[in-house]
Amino acid sequence: MFFKKTETKTYDKENEKPVIKCSICNGEQVAGFQNIHTGAFKEVMLIRTRGNLSSFMKEYGITGDIEKIY
């Protein structure tokens, strides 16, 4: 049997913060990282369930609440 090794991915913690970008039109949510200097958003994963959000947070070692942007 083969098991997928889960590695913690990294992001630039000095210049980026994890956010969830929410659409006001259709409610779609996308997890990613926003540059704190420019406001540019880098999309990482579509969030459809709490499980998706948990996976994103675990994958990148994120704890606590994640800000939502619109």
NORHUWO-V545030 format. One record per backbone hydrogen bond with DSSP energy under -0.5 kcal/mol. CO is the residue of the C=O (numbers start at 0). NH is the residue of the N-H. If there is no record, write none. Layout:
CO&NH  CO&NH
//
This chain:
2&4  4&6  6&8  10&12  11&14  11&15  14&35  16&33  17&66  18&20  18&31  19&21  19&68  20&29  22&26  27&22  28&46  29&20  30&43  30&44  31&18  32&41  33&16  34&38  39&34  40&42  41&32  44&30  45&47  46&28  48&52  49&53  50&54  51&55  52&56  53&57  54&58  55&59  56&60  56&61  57&60  58&8  66&19  68&21
//
